[in-house]
């Protein structure tokens, strides 16, 4: 800290501003790189149902758009039939995508069925980025460099390219954490309830809420979940609920049988299966990891709670690690861990810290960047994602143990 009798140094301030502008320029270059990759992917990676009779690309938004069109036709349960769903977006036989979302997801996606596919796809991507920006701003209010960097982190690329809900889910999680930090218990619970529209990612959220003694948040989340799912199921019919359960069970069984050959699955179970473990053993390993991680997470949150950046970083790493149903794009949670680790914020760090932060910031984006650069065949999600997520969990706990996160969240000015 400067002494009071020291004269200010305008030249130092000018140098600091120059450094800030330099890093902001680098962040925007990264954003432009992502935009180029996205545009290239659209140009060469998607067949458009409006202009061709056969869709051959594995872009999940085809299934979302097809389900929206079926919902507009009035019989949403047909979306659970793969053949009917494929017909809704003119798919070829080799495409094998499913609609497996609970009833509350239907009204959220139905408006996209009113648009041509490309417009719907771009609107969904833009909406995802916009909502993410809104959720990041309260956590980085005075740091434009970090805001741009985390908004356009390579970790989001896989989810954006195939039109998945991961970015929106992560934004909802950030909003819920922000609400908890402001002790807005009912709002936080409402946001957690909304996250159940994609329930596989939130297995450990009840653990941290119990550990942090957020009983009003739990009550609000339970009430929101009940209202959301019972009302939507009542509107679309009990057949939707029953069909969803059956389709999800059958799909899960099919995935379990094919863990060893799914190079887009990034869970611990997939990692074990890729190295020769039978599916039942691989799933048991994943269950064991989930139990251990849940215990660690409970202890961390009981000690530090939602107002600790290190505890929040640990949560963002633990959520994807806990589920065997972890597609490569869902590992984007590593960017959230990087965000909270960055927020812990001492100005002077060992270079190794920034290297680790960069690894987490890229996360599942390694595979996309590899496809555009080195094209290494072994750089696949079952190898990348568990390593990145365990690294995020380890550095989060290490930061908490070092006492770097003191629970105060004064924002640094860029």
Buried (B, 14 or more C-beta within 10 A) or exposed (E): EEEEEEEEEEEEEEEEEEEBEEBBEEBBEBBEBBEEBBEEBBEEEBBBBEEEEEBEBEBBBBBBBBBBBBBBEEEBBBBBBBEBBBBBBBBEEEBEBBBBBBBBBBEBBBEBBEBEBBEBBBEBBEEBBEBBBEBBEBBBEEBBBBBBBBBBBBBBBBBBBBBBBBBBBBBBBBBBBBBBBEEBBBBBBBBBBBBBBBBBBBBBBBBBBBBBEBEBBBEBBBBBBEEBBEEBBEEBBEEBBEBBEEBBEEBBEEBBEEBBEBBBBBBBBBBBBBEEBEBEEBBBBBBEBBEEBBEBBBEBBBEBBBBBBBBBBBBBBBBBBBBBBBBBBBBBBBBBBBBBBBBBBEEEBEEEBEEBBEBBBBBBBBBBBBEEEEEEEEBBBBBBBBBBBBBBBEBBBEBBEEEBBEEEBEBEEB
